[in-house]
Amino acid sequence: MSATMATADSGAVKPLQNAMKMAKDAIQLEGENKHKVVSYT
């Protein structure tokens, strides 16, 4: 039972981790773009 629960958990957690990573990357890119805009002005 614990084995099937573990596989279900990893299956549910991986897409969430991918989404979190993508969100983190997007936030970092947004921050870099804001810094670039500020440095230009």
N, C-alpha and C positions, 0 to 999 in steps of 0.2 A: 504493500500500500504506500509506504513512504517513497518508494522508487517512482511510482506513477505520479505521485504528488510533486516530486522533485522535477520530473520532466515537464509537467504542466506548468510549474512555476517558472522554470527557465524559458519555456516557450512564451510565457506571458511577459516575462521581465525583459527579454532581449529587445523586442520592438520598442518597449518603453525606454530602455537605455539608448537605443539608436535615436529616438525622438529627442531625448534629453541632450544627447551629444549634438544633434543638428541644431537644436535651439541655442545651445551654448555657442556653437560656431557662428550662428547668425547674429547673436548678440555681440560677439567679439568683432565681427565684420562691421556691424553697425557702429560700434564704438570707434573703430579705426577710421571709418568714413567721416564720422563727426569730427574727429581730431584733424583729419586732412582739410575739411571745409574750414575749420577754425583757423588752421595754420595759413590757409590761402587768404583769408580775409583780414 
